[in-house]
Amino acid sequence: MSIRRKMILLFVFSLVTILVINMILIYSRARSNLRDMHESQLILLTKQAAVSLEQSRDSLTYFEGELEENLKRAAQTAASELGPNWSGVTVEQLADLSRRTGVSGFSLVYKKDNELLIGQSTDPQRLGRAVTQTFDSADAGFPSLDNRTSVEMKAPFWTDFEQLGADGNAEEQMGYYYDGQRNYLIHVFLRQEDIQSELAQMGPSAVIERIKQSDPNILEITGFRPLRNGAVLQEGASAVQNQIQFGSYSLVDEKAELRIQEASEQGEARVSNLFLEGQHYIQSYLPVSTPDGAAYILRMVYSYGPLSSGLEEQMVLHLLIFLFVLLLALLSIYFTSRVLMRPLRHILVKVQDMSAGRFDTRLYINSRDELGVLAKHINHMADNLDHYTSELEQMNEENRSMREYLESVINQTADAIHLSDPQWRVIRVNQAFEALYGWSEDEIVGEPLPFVPSWVWEEWKQWEKALAEGHALPSVETVRLRKDGSEVEVSISQSPIFDKNNRIIAYITISRDMTEHNKMQELLRQSEKLTTVGQLAAGVAHEIRNPLTTLRGFMQLQQQTRALNIQHVDIMLSELDRINLIVSEFLILAKPQASIFQNKDIRYVLGDVVSLLDSQAHLYGIEFVTDFEKEPIEVYCEENQLKQVFINILKNAMEAMPRGGGIGLKIIKENNQALIGIIDEGEGIPFERLAKLGEPFYTSKEKGTGLGLMISQRIIEAHKGTLNINSMVGWGTMVTITLPLVHPDPDGEEQPVVTSLDSGDSGKDQEE
């Protein structure tokens, strides 16, 4: 396609785009204005309808008052003419009173056996029936009637029980009258059919019909009772059926209950769209307050036709203007493009020559506009292209050499390297990979690498996920499979490779054979164990040599004197006990024993130790302050071993507080662990001694062995927990112990036996 055609198309496209955007903006503006106008008109119509309905309500209320007065006057007339005993009144008398007073009928109500019954009535169906209305005798002064004529009441008494509904549709209007001169109530009533003609022009239905006839675009008017405070919103077309007070509800709004609540809460009209069966309507919800405080929501549905027709008229006018402008623009661009394209043809010939590799031709365009400048730049470009072409050829040769060099380095490295695409198909491997895993490049390229054992498959899936998210994985020791199925211990690091758009295009994996390295590490660990055993043996020998020397000296002294000294015997027994203590603690360190692990509440375990040491603490002026969580904190443990740890730590804390004070104990849950904190107010431990705590036979106590803390640490480690000590000289020491919480067994069973340390009696004399 030629540039001229492109210019014409581009111009036409731009012009059409601008005009379309303008049409959209005009349409949006016109639609918004018309909608605002129709919404204002709809709100105004709704308010006018509310005024008309309120006027109807006032008329209905006035008519209702007149009916009540007529009923009351009729009852008073009957009271003035009828006798004091209901049995002496005839139906003919009641019928004559009905005709003269203009009511539907009379009934006489008397009391029998605490029940109100109808004795005489112009309506035969009412005779003998019980009166079911509820009278409030305390407030209204309802009479207490019996079979005689005694009464206890406030006279005269009048009450009406049935009011006309919002649409004047009560079944009947009635009232009860008593003047204190008779043993019955006068019940006067008006049936619905007797007052229907007067109500026909007063009810909301008649007003609504007149409003709809005045404006055919008003399709429906409905009155809803507002939601009560605290009512729960429901969804569905039938959610508001019980809230309809008057009017019709054929155009159902699925969100009517929400709109009713919004209008009721905000106290102003709400306008919204309504779509039903492909038809578009607009509706308003207006809160209406009445003088008697009985508020309601008035809904009016209006046709969308006037709004649509107004929009169509405006859009047709703008469309004609659009077509006229487009035609003028096409004629203008056609003639303008012919003039502008002449210099471009000369430039096109020059560019074709340059594309063929001929840079010696020149352009001669005598123009000072952009085309003349373009011609000068093309001439200058032609001078430089030959120079740049030669440089590019030289750079291409250098890149080829560098690529060969990098490939040589990768192939000569001792680490196995392979590249995989985003679907983990192998792209390339080096020679070290072939030597380590056994697959040649021809065998594995284009295929997924099956070198992950099944028991580490979950770990591999987590690595895949992290790499797919763009994270580089540091070196991690794991196990992989060779081509022959044998296992090899390797250290693997993996990283994603990104393109310029930051998308992952490949993964690089570097594997290092760790077999020999791990063998050397195992030898080093064995050497460290032997060194530790030597240190323990040397410590035991040193600790036992001193008591043995004392024993030998006293034995030689008694041998020479040939006399038994009781004091010497006590000292010798004490030294023997010390030797026994050292040997016992050493055996516990050296030989784990089977212990019974159970689920225990750590609060009770520590509480038992506190109760055990509480008396001894009071002797030294020390008080235990506990702060345990109220909920159970269960751990899987050997109870006696944990008690041994707590006894060691609490005794250390007590010995570190010669002047008394408080020892704080706290147990909380944190990150699926039980956290036990023990804080004393002792002298504290110097920083240089903290690092040595836990070493065998390291102690500052006169009779300590230094093995207690080592045993405590072994016990906590056997429970898969941690023990940390922090201290500040002059302030005190804090020991923090963490133990994993119990994870319930789905079968409700416990592990009966695990291998751990024996609780014993050692470790009571450790260093704090």
SEGU-236522 format. One record per residue (C-alpha): x, y, z; residue number from 1. Coordinates in steps of 0.1 Angstrom, whole numbers, plus 5000, padded with zeros to 4 digits. Layout:
X_Y_Z_num
X_Y_Z_NUM;
...
This chain:
X_Y_Z_num
5000_5000_5000_1;
5014_5034_4990_2;
5021_5062_5015_3;
4995_5083_4999_4;
4968_5058_5006_5;
4981_5053_5041_6;
4980_5091_5047_7;
4944_5092_5034_8;
4934_5062_5055_9;
4953_5075_5086_10;
4936_5109_5082_11;
4902_5094_5077_12;
4907_5070_5106_13;
4919_5099_5129_14;
4890_5121_5117_15;
4865_5093_5122_16;
4879_5085_5156_17;
4877_5121_5167_18;
4841_5124_5154_19;
4831_5091_5170_20;
4846_5102_5203_21;
4827_5135_5198_22;
4795_5116_5191_23;
4800_5095_5222_24;
4807_5125_5243_25;
4776_5143_5229_26;
4755_5112_5234_27;
4768_5108_5269_28;
4762_5144_5277_29;
4727_5145_5261_30;
4718_5112_5278_31;
4730_5125_5312_32;
4712_5158_5308_33;
4680_5141_5296_34;
4683_5116_5324_35;
4688_5143_5350_36;
4658_5161_5336_37;
4636_5130_5336_38;
4649_5121_5371_39;
4640_5155_5384_40;
4606_5153_5367_41;
4601_5118_5381_42;
4609_5130_5416_43;
4586_5159_5412_44;
4558_5136_5399_45;
4564_5113_5429_46;
4562_5141_5453_47;
4530_5154_5437_48;
4516_5118_5439_49;
4526_5117_5476_50;
4507_5150_5482_51;
4476_5137_5464_52;
4478_5105_5484_53;
4482_5124_5517_54;
4452_5145_5507_55;
4433_5113_5501_56;
4445_5100_5535_57;
4432_5132_5552_58;
4399_5128_5534_59;
4397_5092_5545_60;
4406_5101_5581_61;
4379_5128_5582_62;
4354_5104_5568_63;
4364_5078_5593_64;
4360_5104_5621_65;
4325_5111_5608_66;
4317_5074_5607_67;
4329_5070_5643_68;
4308_5100_5655_69;
4277_5086_5637_70;
4283_5052_5653_71;
4287_5069_5687_72;
4255_5090_5683_73;
4236_5059_5671_74;
4248_5040_5703_75;
4238_5069_5725_76;
4203_5071_5708_77;
4199_5033_5714_78;
4210_5038_5751_79;
4183_5064_5755_80;
4155_5043_5741_81;
4164_5007_5752_82;
4156_4992_5786_83;
4182_4983_5813_84;
4180_4945_5808_85;
4192_4930_5775_86;
4166_4902_5776_87;
4138_4928_5775_88;
4150_4943_5742_89;
4136_4929_5709_90;
4152_4925_5675_91;
4125_4947_5661_92;
4135_4975_5684_93;
4171_4971_5672_94;
4161_4970_5636_95;
4140_5002_5639_96;
4170_5019_5656_97;
4192_5008_5627_98;
4169_5024_5601_99;
4165_5056_5620_100;
4202_5061_5629_101;
4215_5050_5595_102;
4238_5022_5608_103;
4240_4986_5596_104;
4229_4971_5629_105;
4230_4967_5667_106;
4241_4939_5690_107;
4237_4936_5728_108;
4267_4920_5746_109;
4263_4906_5781_110;
4286_4887_5804_111;
4281_4851_5814_112;
4307_4829_5833_113;
4335_4854_5826_114;
4327_4853_5789_115;
4312_4881_5767_116;
4283_4868_5746_117;
4259_4884_5721_118;
4223_4882_5734_119;
4203_4902_5708_120;
4214_4913_5673_121;
4199_4926_5640_122;
4223_4901_5624_123;
4210_4865_5632_124;
4245_4850_5625_125;
4259_4869_5655_126;
4234_4856_5681_127;
4251_4836_5708_128;
4286_4842_5696_129;
4314_4852_5719_130;
4331_4886_5716_131;
4367_4880_5708_132;
4380_4916_5711_133;
4404_4924_5739_134;
4394_4952_5762_135;
4419_4970_5785_136;
4397_4976_5816_137;
4425_4994_5834_138;
4429_5022_5809_139;
4395_5023_5791_140;
4373_5016_5821_141;
4358_4985_5806_142;
4327_4974_5827_143;
4325_4943_5848_144;
4292_4928_5840_145;
4274_4899_5856_146;
4240_4882_5852_147;
4224_4909_5874_148;
4228_4946_5869_149;
4258_4953_5891_150;
4286_4972_5873_151;
4321_4984_5881_152;
4332_5008_5854_153;
4339_5043_5842_154;
4307_5055_5825_155;
4300_5065_5799_156;
4323_5040_5780_157;
4330_5041_5743_158;
4356_5023_5722_159;
4361_5015_5686_160;
4380_4984_5675_161;
4381_4985_5637_162;
4396_5014_5617_163;
4395_5018_5579_164;
4426_5005_5562_165;
4449_5027_5540_166;
4427_5018_5511_167;
4394_5019_5531_168;
4390_4981_5529_169;
4381_4972_5565_170;
4354_4946_5566_171;
4333_4967_5589_172;
4334_4998_5612_173;
4321_4992_5648_174;
4321_5003_5684_175;
4310_4994_5719_176;
4291_5017_5742_177;
4281_5016_5779_178;
4265_5043_5801_179;
4264_5025_5835_180;
4226_5022_5834_181;
4222_4987_5821_182;
4237_4952_5822_183;
4249_4949_5786_184;
4271_4967_5761_185;
4256_4982_5730_186;
4276_4970_5699_187;
4269_4992_5669_188;
4284_4984_5634_189;
4286_4995_5598_190;
4292_4969_5571_191;
4317_4975_5543_192;
4290_4974_5516_193;
4270_5002_5533_194;
4300_5027_5530_195;
4316_5014_5499_196;
4302_5041_5476_197;
4316_5069_5497_198;
4350_5052_5499_199;
4353_5046_5462_200;
4365_5082_5455_201;
4387_5085_5486_202;
4411_5055_5487_203;
4447_5054_5474_204;
4437_5032_5445_205;
4413_5058_5431_206;
4440_5085_5435_207;
4466_5063_5418_208;
4443_5057_5388_209;
4437_5094_5384_210;
4475_5101_5385_211;
4482_5074_5359_212;
4454_5088_5336_213;
4470_5123_5338_214;
4504_5110_5326_215;
4504_5077_5305_216;
4542_5074_5311_217;
4535_5066_5348_218;
4532_5029_5347_219;
4529_5019_5384_220;
4527_5034_5419_221;
4532_5014_5450_222;
4534_5022_5487_223;
4557_5002_5509_224;
4561_5000_5546_225;
4598_5009_5555_226;
4620_4983_5571_227;
4620_4983_5609_228;
4653_4990_5627_229;
4674_4959_5628_230;
4656_4942_5600_231;
4676_4918_5578_232;
4678_4925_5541_233;
4665_4897_5519_234;
4669_4890_5482_235;
4643_4880_5456_236;
4612_4892_5440_237;
4589_4882_5468_238;
4610_4897_5496_239;
4588_4929_5498_240;
4554_4914_5491_241;
4545_4916_5528_242;
4556_4953_5529_243;
4531_4965_5503_244;
4507_4991_5519_245;
4488_5002_5488_246;
4490_5002_5450_247;
4500_4975_5425_248;
4533_4957_5422_249;
4535_4940_5388_250;
4568_4955_5377_251;
4589_4937_5403_252;
4623_4951_5414_253;
4647_4924_5426_254;
4665_4950_5447_255;
4634_4967_5460_256;
4641_4960_5497_257;
4676_4975_5495_258;
4663_5006_5477_259;
4635_5009_5503_260;
4660_5008_5531_261;
4683_5034_5514_262;
4655_5058_5508_263;
4643_5054_5544_264;
4678_5059_5559_265;
4688_5088_5537_266;
4654_5106_5539_267;
4654_5116_5503_268;
4642_5103_5469_269;
4663_5076_5451_270;
4661_5071_5414_271;
4673_5039_5396_272;
4670_5019_5364_273;
4647_4989_5361_274;
4651_4962_5334_275;
4624_4936_5330_276;
4619_4912_5300_277;
4640_4934_5277_278;
4622_4966_5287_279;
4639_4996_5303_280;
4622_5017_5330_281;
4632_5043_5355_282;
4618_5042_5390_283;
4619_5064_5421_284;
4616_5056_5458_285;
4604_5086_5479_286;
4602_5085_5518_287;
4569_5101_5528_288;
4562_5113_5564_289;
4526_5116_5576_290;
4513_5138_5604_291;
4505_5108_5626_292;
4541_5095_5622_293;
4532_5065_5600_294;
4559_5069_5573_295;
4559_5049_5541_296;
4580_5046_5509_297;
4563_5057_5476_298;
4576_5039_5445_299;
4567_5053_5410_300;
4578_5035_5378_301;
4581_5057_5347_302;
4585_5047_5310_303;
4619_5051_5294_304;
4603_5060_5261_305;
4604_5098_5263_306;
4641_5097_5272_307;
4649_5073_5243_308;
4630_5093_5217_309;
4648_5125_5228_310;
4682_5109_5225_311;
4673_5095_5190_312;
4664_5129_5177_313;
4696_5145_5189_314;
4718_5116_5176_315;
4702_5118_5141_316;
4710_5155_5139_317;
4746_5149_5150_318;
4750_5120_5126_319;
4741_5141_5096_320;
4766_5168_5107_321;
4792_5140_5110_322;
4787_5127_5075_323;
4789_5161_5060_324;
4822_5169_5078_325;
4837_5136_5067_326;
4829_5142_5031_327;
4846_5176_5031_328;
4877_5161_5048_329;
4880_5133_5022_330;
4880_5158_4993_331;
4906_5179_5011_332;
4930_5151_5019_333;
4928_5137_4984_334;
4942_5168_4967_335;
4967_5176_4994_336;
4983_5142_4993_337;
4991_5145_4956_338;
5012_5176_4962_339;
5030_5161_4992_340;
5039_5128_4976_341;
5061_5140_4947_342;
5093_5145_4968_343;
5086_5112_4986_344;
5088_5093_4953_345;
5124_5106_4948_346;
5133_5096_4983_347;
5118_5061_4977_348;
5141_5056_4947_349;
5172_5065_4967_350;
5162_5042_4995_351;
5157_5013_4971_352;
5193_5019_4958_353;
5206_5019_4993_354;
5188_4986_5001_355;
5206_4971_4971_356;
5240_4982_4986_357;
5246_5012_4964_358;
5256_5041_4986_359;
5271_5064_4959_360;
5238_5080_4947_361;
5226_5113_4960_362;
5193_5131_4965_363;
5187_5166_4952_364;
5156_5182_4966_365;
5154_5219_4967_366;
5131_5223_4996_367;
5136_5237_5031_368;
5107_5218_5047_369;
5109_5185_5065_370;
5113_5166_5032_371;
5144_5186_5023_372;
5159_5179_5057_373;
5150_5142_5053_374;
5169_5141_5019_375;
5200_5156_5036_376;
5199_5131_5064_377;
5195_5102_5038_378;
5226_5114_5020_379;
5245_5116_5053_380;
5232_5081_5062_381;
5245_5067_5029_382;
5280_5080_5038_383;
5279_5063_5072_384;
5263_5030_5063_385;
5294_5015_5046_386;
5315_5024_5077_387;
5289_5009_5101_388;
5286_4978_5080_389;
5323_4970_5082_390;
5322_4976_5120_391;
5292_4952_5124_392;
5310_4925_5105_393;
5340_4928_5128_394;
5318_4928_5160_395;
5300_4897_5147_396;
5333_4879_5144_397;
5342_4889_5179_398;
5309_4877_5193_399;
5313_4843_5176_400;
5347_4839_5192_401;
5334_4849_5226_402;
5305_4824_5223_403;
5330_4796_5214_404;
5351_4806_5244_405;
5321_4805_5269_406;
5310_4772_5256_407;
5345_4758_5261_408;
5345_4772_5297_409;
5311_4756_5305_410;
5321_4723_5291_411;
5354_4723_5310_412;
5339_4732_5344_413;
5337_4705_5370_414;
5301_4713_5380_415;
5273_4697_5361_416;
5252_4723_5343_417;
5220_4719_5323_418;
5195_4743_5309_419;
5157_4737_5308_420;
5129_4755_5291_421;
5098_4767_5312_422;
5082_4732_5308_423;
5114_4717_5323_424;
5125_4700_5290_425;
5163_4699_5288_426;
5178_4724_5263_427;
5215_4719_5268_428;
5240_4700_5291_429;
5278_4702_5296_430;
5303_4674_5297_431;
5303_4674_5336_432;
5266_4667_5335_433;
5271_4637_5312_434;
5299_4624_5335_435;
5278_4629_5367_436;
5244_4616_5357_437;
5252_4593_5328_438;
5229_4609_5301_439;
5245_4621_5269_440;
5233_4654_5253_441;
5217_4635_5224_442;
5197_4613_5247_443;
5183_4640_5270_444;
5178_4672_5250_445;
5141_4679_5244_446;
5130_4655_5272_447;
5122_4661_5308_448;
5150_4650_5331_449;
5139_4621_5354_450;
5165_4626_5381_451;
5143_4634_5411_452;
5136_4605_5435_453;
5100_4599_5446_454;
5107_4606_5483_455;
5118_4641_5476_456;
5092_4648_5450_457;
5072_4672_5473_458;
5104_4692_5479_459;
5110_4694_5441_460;
5074_4707_5435_461;
5080_4735_5460_462;
5113_4744_5442_463;
5094_4745_5409_464;
5068_4768_5424_465;
5095_4792_5438_466;
5114_4792_5405_467;
5083_4799_5385_468;
5077_4830_5407_469;
5111_4843_5398_470;
5131_4833_5429_471;
5167_4820_5427_472;
5174_4790_5449_473;
5207_4789_5467_474;
5228_4757_5470_475;
5210_4729_5488_476;
5222_4694_5494_477;
5198_4667_5483_478;
5197_4634_5464_479;
5193_4628_5427_480;
5192_4597_5404_481;
5217_4588_5377_482;
5207_4572_5344_483;
5213_4537_5359_484;
5189_4544_5388_485;
5217_4548_5414_486;
5215_4577_5439_487;
5241_4605_5441_488;
5244_4631_5468_489;
5246_4666_5452_490;
5245_4702_5460_491;
5221_4720_5436_492;
5216_4756_5429_493;
5189_4768_5404_494;
5180_4802_5389_495;
5155_4814_5363_496;
5167_4832_5332_497;
5147_4862_5320_498;
5144_4879_5287_499;
5143_4917_5282_500;
5105_4917_5290_501;
5113_4901_5324_502;
5096_4868_5313_503;
5112_4835_5323_504;
5126_4818_5292_505;
5147_4790_5308_506;
5161_4776_5341_507;
5198_4769_5348_508;
5207_4741_5372_509;
5242_4736_5386_510;
5249_4703_5403_511;
5280_4694_5423_512;
5288_4659_5435_513;
5289_4659_5473_514;
5297_4622_5479_515;
5334_4627_5488_516;
5327_4659_5506_517;
5300_4643_5528_518;
5324_4614_5537_519;
5350_4639_5549_520;
5323_4657_5569_521;
5313_4624_5586_522;
5350_4618_5595_523;
5352_4652_5610_524;
5320_4646_5631_525;
5334_4613_5644_526;
5366_4632_5653_527;
5346_4658_5672_528;
5327_4631_5691_529;
5360_4615_5701_530;
5373_4648_5713_531;
5342_4654_5733_532;
5345_4619_5749_533;
5381_4627_5758_534;
5371_4660_5774_535;
5344_4643_5794_536;
5368_4615_5805_537;
5394_4640_5815_538;
5369_4660_5835_539;
5356_4628_5852_540;
5391_4617_5861_541;
5399_4651_5875_542;
5367_4654_5895_543;
5371_4619_5910_544;
5409_4622_5917_545;
5404_4648_5944_546;
5379_4628_5965_547;
5400_4597_5961_548;
5431_4615_5973_549;
5412_4626_6004_550;
5400_4590_6010_551;
5435_4577_6006_552;
5449_4602_6031_553;
5423_4594_6058_554;
5427_4557_6052_555;
5465_4559_6056_556;
5461_4581_6088_557;
5438_4555_6104_558;
5461_4527_6093_559;
5490_4544_6111_560;
5470_4554_6142_561;
5451_4521_6142_562;
5421_4541_6156_563;
5387_4549_6141_564;
5379_4586_6139_565;
5341_4593_6134_566;
5347_4627_6119_567;
5371_4612_6094_568;
5344_4586_6085_569;
5318_4613_6079_570;
5342_4631_6056_571;
5351_4599_6037_572;
5314_4590_6033_573;
5307_4625_6019_574;
5336_4621_5994_575;
5322_4587_5983_576;
5287_4603_5978_577;
5304_4629_5956_578;
5321_4603_5935_579;
5287_4584_5932_580;
5270_4617_5921_581;
5296_4624_5894_582;
5295_4588_5881_583;
5256_4588_5880_584;
5254_4621_5861_585;
5280_4609_5837_586;
5261_4577_5830_587;
5229_4596_5824_588;
5248_4617_5798_589;
5264_4587_5782_590;
5234_4562_5781_591;
5199_4572_5770_592;
5171_4551_5785_593;
5135_4544_5775_594;
5110_4567_5791_595;
5072_4570_5788_596;
5060_4601_5769_597;
5025_4613_5774_598;
5003_4644_5766_599;
5007_4666_5797_600;
4995_4702_5805_601;
5028_4720_5810_602;
5011_4744_5834_603;
5004_4716_5859_604;
5039_4701_5855_605;
5056_4735_5864_606;
5029_4741_5890_607;
5038_4708_5908_608;
5075_4719_5909_609;
5065_4753_5922_610;
5044_4737_5950_611;
5074_4714_5959_612;
5099_4743_5962_613;
5075_4769_5976_614;
5083_4761_6013_615;
5121_4762_6007_616;
5117_4795_5988_617;
5099_4811_6017_618;
5128_4802_6040_619;
5150_4823_6018_620;
5125_4852_6014_621;
5117_4843_5978_622;
5083_4844_5962_623;
5071_4826_5930_624;
5050_4849_5908_625;
5031_4828_5881_626;
5014_4841_5850_627;
4999_4811_5831_628;
4974_4811_5803_629;
4939_4800_5813_630;
4935_4775_5784_631;
4953_4741_5785_632;
4988_4740_5770_633;
4995_4704_5762_634;
5030_4690_5752_635;
5041_4655_5744_636;
5067_4648_5772_637;
5082_4627_5799_638;
5068_4644_5830_639;
5097_4635_5854_640;
5124_4647_5830_641;
5107_4681_5826_642;
5103_4684_5864_643;
5140_4676_5867_644;
5148_4705_5843_645;
5125_4729_5862_646;
5139_4719_5896_647;
5175_4725_5883_648;
5166_4760_5869_649;
5145_4771_5899_650;
5171_4760_5924_651;
5198_4779_5905_652;
5175_4810_5905_653;
5170_4806_5943_654;
5207_4802_5950_655;
5214_4833_5929_656;
5192_4854_5952_657;
5208_4854_5987_658;
5188_4885_5996_659;
5155_4871_5985_660;
5131_4886_5959_661;
5107_4873_5933_662;
5110_4847_5906_663;
5086_4852_5877_664;
5072_4822_5858_665;
5051_4827_5826_666;
5036_4801_5801_667;
5020_4812_5769_668;
5012_4797_5734_669;
5032_4812_5705_670;
5035_4799_5669_671;
5024_4763_5678_672;
5048_4761_5707_673;
5046_4763_5745_674;
5069_4792_5757_675;
5081_4789_5793_676;
5099_4819_5808_677;
5117_4819_5842_678;
5131_4853_5854_679;
5149_4858_5887_680;
5162_4889_5904_681;
5196_4875_5912_682;
5231_4887_5908_683;
5233_4878_5871_684;
5260_4860_5851_685;
5289_4878_5834_686;
5289_4877_5796_687;
5321_4858_5794_688;
5307_4830_5815_689;
5274_4827_5795_690;
5292_4810_5766_691;
5306_4783_5789_692;
5273_4773_5805_693;
5265_4737_5796_694;
5301_4725_5794_695;
5308_4695_5816_696;
5322_4702_5851_697;
5321_4740_5845_698;
5306_4755_5878_699;
5312_4782_5903_700;
5295_4763_5932_701;
5314_4748_5960_702;
5296_4714_5957_703;
5284_4715_5921_704;
5295_4692_5892_705;
5285_4714_5863_706;
5266_4685_5846_707;
5231_4697_5856_708;
5227_4722_5827_709;
5241_4698_5802_710;
5215_4672_5813_711;
5188_4698_5812_712;
5198_4708_5776_713;
5198_4671_5766_714;
5163_4666_5780_715;
5149_4697_5762_716;
5165_4686_5729_717;
5150_4651_5734_718;
5116_4669_5736_719;
5124_4687_5703_720;
5126_4720_5722_721;
5151_4747_5729_722;
5167_4762_5761_723;
5182_4797_5760_724;
5198_4817_5788_725;
5200_4855_5789_726;
5215_4875_5818_727;
5227_4909_5829_728;
5249_4914_5859_729;
5231_4932_5887_730;
5197_4927_5871_731;
5191_4889_5870_732;
5188_4860_5846_733;
5160_4849_5822_734;
5157_4812_5811_735;
5135_4806_5780_736;
5123_4771_5771_737;
5102_4763_5740_738;
5084_4730_5735_739;
5062_4719_5706_740;
5025_4717_5713_741;
5006_4685_5709_742;
4992_4678_5674_743;
4962_4655_5680_744;
4963_4621_5666_745;
4932_4615_5643_746;
4928_4581_5660_747;
4931_4596_5695_748;
4961_4574_5703_749;
4994_4584_5720_750;
5029_4571_5714_751;
5036_4550_5745_752;
5074_4549_5745_753;
5102_4570_5730_754;
5140_4570_5737_755;
5152_4598_5759_756;
5171_4605_5791_757;
5163_4590_5824_758;
5150_4616_5849_759;
5172_4605_5878_760;
5182_4628_5906_761;
5212_4645_5890_762;
5216_4680_5878_763;
5204_4697_5910_764;
5237_4714_5916_765;
5243_4731_5882_766;
5257_4765_5875_767;
5230_4792_5868_768;
